[in-house]
């Protein structure tokens, strides 16, 4: 089960598990999505929290992620508060507008940033059996570009190139993104577990 209520994340994770014997299902198929207080100080702490709460609620294996944007010129902000950067109910547009305002006087050479993603896998009894953290380096564009993706994707120029994450195709994004890298690590772990005969 995917420990998230985000339809965007469900689409991304399902695409990343195409061809795998592991199927990614929405938690809503077996339970009402539980409320999880993301009180962790790091992405990994929040991913672990979500994995455990969802696993216990669904009584199933659960894969959780917590991810966000860290901008060097802002001391690593928005960081773990990426989704709440402009308030708890703010839109992607509002968060992007606040980020651009915070960087209004920052020159391009100092707009380095990275997306980070932590994933955690929990078993039905709430035991966390795997975690991974992956990142994608880039910089913040002066204005949003592109119609793909969500969140801060329209502002994040990938690597040393000139395209934002929102200008990449879904397959291109999955190859280079923080979530793509972290999901592939979790997929590898799960497929190895499936391929290993249980001990007597």
C-alpha positions in Angstrom: 0.0 0.0 0.0 1.2 3.5 -0.7 1.1 5.6 2.5 -0.2 8.7 0.9 -3.4 10.3 -0.1 -1.8 12.1 -3.1 -3.1 11.0 -6.5 0.1 12.5 -8.1 2.3 10.3 -5.9 0.2 7.2 -6.7 0.6 7.8 -10.4 4.4 8.3 -10.0 5.0 5.3 -7.9 2.9 3.0 -10.1 4.8 4.1 -13.1 8.1 3.4 -11.2 6.9 -0.1 -10.4 5.8 -1.0 -13.9 6.9 -4.5 -14.8 7.5 -5.4 -11.2 5.8 -8.3 -9.4 5.2 -5.7 -6.6 1.9 -3.9 -7.1 1.4 -0.4 -5.6 -2.1 0.1 -4.3 -3.8 3.1 -2.7 -4.4 2.7 1.0 -8.0 3.7 0.5 -8.7 0.2 -1.0 -8.5 -1.3 2.5 -8.9 1.5 5.0 -9.7 5.2 5.5 -6.5 7.1 5.1 -5.2 7.7 8.7 -4.2 11.1 9.9 -0.4 11.3 10.4 1.2 14.2 12.2 4.4 14.9 10.3 6.3 15.9 13.4 9.7 14.6 12.4 12.7 16.9 12.1 13.9 15.1 8.9 12.3 13.6 5.8 13.3 10.2 7.0 11.6 10.6 10.4 8.4 11.6 8.6 8.6 8.8 6.1 9.0 6.3 9.0 6.1 7.8 10.9 3.8 7.5 7.8 4.9 4.0 7.0 4.2 2.8 10.5 0.8 4.5 10.9 -0.5 3.3 7.5 0.9 -0.2 7.9 -1.0 -0.6 11.2 -4.2 0.9 9.8 -4.1 -1.2 6.6 -2.6 -4.3 8.2 -0.4 -4.6 5.1 3.0 -3.7 3.8 3.2 0.0 3.3 5.6 2.2 1.4 5.8 5.8 2.6 7.9 8.7 1.3 8.5 12.2 2.5 10.2 14.7 0.2 10.8 18.3 -0.3 13.0 21.1 -1.6 16.1 22.5 0.1 17.4 25.8 -1.2 21.0 26.7 -0.1 20.4 30.5 -0.1 17.5 30.0 2.3 19.5 27.8 4.7 17.9 24.6 3.5 14.3 25.9 3.6 11.6 25.0 2.8 13.0 21.6 3.8 10.6 19.3 5.8 8.0 22.1 5.7 8.0 22.1 1.9 4.3 21.2 1.7 3.3 23.7 4.4 5.7 26.5 3.3 2.9 29.0 2.5 0.5 27.6 5.1 -1.2 24.3 5.7 -3.8 24.6 2.9 -1.8 26.6 0.4 -1.8 25.7 -3.3 1.3 24.8 -5.3 1.0 28.3 -6.9 1.1 30.0 -3.5 4.1 28.0 -2.4 6.0 28.7 -5.6 5.1 32.4 -5.3 6.4 32.6 -1.8 9.7 30.8 -2.8 10.3 33.2 -5.7 9.6 36.2 -3.4 12.2 34.9 -0.9 14.7 34.6 -3.7 13.9 37.8 -5.4 17.3 39.4 -4.7 19.4 36.2 -5.0 21.4 36.0 -8.2 21.3 32.9 -10.4 24.7 31.7 -9.3 23.5 31.4 -5.7 20.1 29.7 -6.4 21.4 26.1 -6.0 18.9 23.6 -4.5 18.1 20.0 -4.3 15.0 17.8 -4.0 15.3 15.1 -1.3 13.2 12.0 -0.9 13.2 9.5 2.0 11.3 6.3 1.7 10.4 3.8 4.4 8.8 0.3 4.2 6.9 -1.1 7.1 5.4 -4.6 7.6 1.8 -5.1 8.8 2.9 -5.1 12.4 4.4 -1.7 12.0 8.1 -2.8 11.8 10.2 -0.6 9.6 12.4 -2.9 7.5 13.9 -0.6 4.9 14.7 3.0 4.4 16.6 5.0 1.8 17.3 8.7 1.0 18.0 10.0 -2.5 18.4 13.5 -3.9 18.4 15.4 -7.2 20.6 18.5 -7.6 19.6 21.6 -9.5 18.8 25.3 -9.1 15.7 27.5 -8.8 14.5 29.2 -12.0 13.4 32.9 -12.0 9.9 32.0 -13.0 7.8 28.8 -13.3 8.1 26.8 -16.6 6.4 23.7 -17.8 3.1 22.0 -17.5 4.1 18.6 -16.2 4.7 17.5 -12.6 3.4 19.2 -9.4 4.7 21.1 -6.4 7.9 22.9 -7.0 8.6 21.1 -10.3 8.0 24.2 -12.4 10.7 26.1 -10.6 13.4 23.4 -10.3 16.0 23.3 -13.1 17.4 19.8 -13.1 21.2 19.4 -12.8 23.3 21.6 -15.1 20.7 21.7 -17.8 18.1 24.3 -18.7 14.8 22.5 -18.3 12.7 22.5 -15.2 11.3 19.3 -13.7 7.9 20.3 -15.1 9.4 20.4 -18.6 10.5 16.8 -18.5 8.4 13.9 -19.7 7.2 11.6 -17.0 9.8 9.0 -18.0 12.6 11.6 -18.1 11.5 12.8 -14.6 11.5 9.3 -13.1 15.0 8.6 -14.4 16.5 11.7 -12.6 14.2 12.7 -9.8 14.7 12.2 -6.1 11.5 10.2 -5.8 12.4 8.0 -8.8 15.8 7.1 -7.3 14.3 6.4 -3.9 11.4 4.3 -5.3 13.8 2.2 -7.4 15.8 1.5 -4.3 12.7 0.3 -2.5 11.6 -1.7 -5.5 14.9 -3.5 -5.5 14.6 -4.3 -1.9 11.1 -5.7 -2.2 11.9 -7.7 -5.3 14.8 -9.3 -3.5 12.5 -10.2 -0.6 10.1 -11.8 -3.0 12.9 -13.8 -4.7 14.2 -15.1 -1.4 12.5 -18.3 -0.1 11.2 -17.9 3.4 13.3 -19.6 6.1 11.9 -22.6 7.9 
